Amino acid sequence: MSNDKDKSWCRLRQNGIVQPLLTDLYQITMAYAYWKSGKMLDHAIFDLFFRKNPFQGEFTIFAGLDECLKFLGRFHYSDSDIEYLKSTMPDSVEPSFYEFLRNLTTNDVTVYAIEEGSVVFPRVPLLRIEGPLIIVQLLETTLLTLVNYASLMATNAARYRMVAGQKVSLLEFGLRRAQGPDGGLSASKYSYIGGFDGTSNVLAGKLFGIPVNGTHAHAYITSFTGMDDLQNRTLAHKETGQVKDLLSLSCKYRENIATDLGALVLEASDGELTALVSYAIAFPDGFMALVDTYDVKRSGLLNFCAVALALNDLGYRAIGIRIDSGDLAYLSQEARDSFQKIAEKYNIPWFSQMTIVASNDINEETIISLNEQNHKINSFGIGTHLVTCQRQPALGCVYKMVEINNLPRIKLSQEVDKVTMPGRKNAYRLYGADGHALVDLLQRYEEDTPEVGQKVLCRHPFQESKRAYVTPTRVEVLHRLYWKDGKLCRPLPTLHETRQRVQESLRTLRNDHKRNLNPTPYKVAVSDDLYNFIHELWLQNAPIGQLS
């Protein structure tokens, strides 16, 4: 058993709810049946994989590995866990089984995995878990819950990043719409890994070091009814310290620019102007304002620009605006045009470059449509569709036994997609002459690693006629040893490093595999040896019918 110092890494930022009892009851009942059958020394291998890419796409981002490894490092049934199991399991369960559970560790478990943040594909094992049958069976549900949502969330975020482009900032605003607090934290973490730039979730910022962003809500604007509501109207100049009445200065600018913006001062809300002045006094270096509480063109833009100009007189630069409703393409164009007019009128070049943030129930299709309409948005705040993965709420990872006591196992089904690929396998990614990934290849563990420049026969696992030779220019070994003898075998990357890994891995794919509409399927193949092995085992295990 590793000492407490060796395991200190796994306690860092580990969610306390992730523990051995975070599982399905049938894992415990199977463990007892295995134990009762004397299978304590049986050695098993399980593959954790998925069968279909999400969101009608052709790639997935693997995430959640760090949480899986932390779980292994902390795996232990506490006294209270044992007492609870005694109270809920049948009376026929022998007391010595609970002592067996109390002493159970992951010291004899070995885990191979693909690097977190990598692009992955159906049927290729994300994790290969080897060890005593009872313990690796008990890990199943917890590992699945740690990988399924994390990978789905990272994939969703990566897709948003691709359609938005690299120049537009993406902010995750989904905590209030997420599936509970744990779902909200996971969404913040894995959207950042997938390519988002920040989150509104303050706890996620603290726990994971993710940049935190936010301004104010409509309630702040509507809490002010008029100029008499403002208790403090003054602000000191940033450099000279001279104090001026920011509200009066803002009113003056509002009169001066109304015609330029095609607005009428009489139609603009005084309560909104007062609220913006109040917010600017509180945050003069970070003035970002919501401008659609009443009307963007008739009130919000005019009031914001007036306050931003007043701040400029006092040595401060406003950040920009957020639009949360309406025609986002049109309103962003109007806002940018207004900023440019004022920049020219007052010779303030930076004014034309102020940030325009758009929110309002945005999804992939919304961003694609906005791109086609030549929007002027710098940043998208995305909540519901991102964190709930509305287009597909689950990835569907599965955990299947492929070997027991050195004997390969296969699960058969009338649905070919559900037939498992037996035995211990190695996975490789073969690259073509243009530097892009061509195919992921699964081989039997005993086979030699494919070599650069050497022709390899790649076969579809279940369709005999689908096969091709590949001569790789680069061969990437996908599985790495991460856990053995109760210890972590390699350092875990930081969140930022995993985030970088996502973008690096995505660049290895051709654009047609990543496109939003009708992407080209990426090929996952098996070696000729593994193909024959699968079909031989299939024939051995498939029942033979009888005609009468």
Secondary structure, 3 states (H helix, E strand, C coil): CCCCCCCHHHHCCCCCCCCCCCCCHHHHHHHHHHHHCCCCCCEEEEEEECCCCCCCCCCEECCCHHHHHHHHHHCCCCHHHHHHHHHHCCCCCCHHHHHHHHCCCCCCCEEEECCCCCEECCCCCCEEEEEEHHHHHHCHHHHHHHHHHHHHHHHHHHHHHHHHCCCCEEEECCHHHCCHHHHHHHHHHHHHHHCCCEECCHHHHHHHCCCECCCCCHHHHHCCCCHHHCCCCEEECCCCCCEEEHHHHHHHHHHHHCCCCCCCHHHCCHHHHHHHHHHHHHCCCCCEEECCCCCHHHHHHHHHHHHHHHHHHCCCCCCEEEECCCCHHHHHHHHHHHHHHHHHHHCCHHHHHCEEEECCCCCHHHHHHHHHCCCCCCEEEECHHHHCCCCCCCCCCEEEEEEECCEECCCCCCCHHHCCCCCCEEEEEEECCCCCEEEEEEEECCCCCCCCCCCEEEECCCCCCCEEEECCCEEEECCEEEEECCEECCCCCCHHHHHHHHHHHHCCCCHHHHCCCCCCCCEEEEEHHHHHHHHHHHHHHCCCCCCC
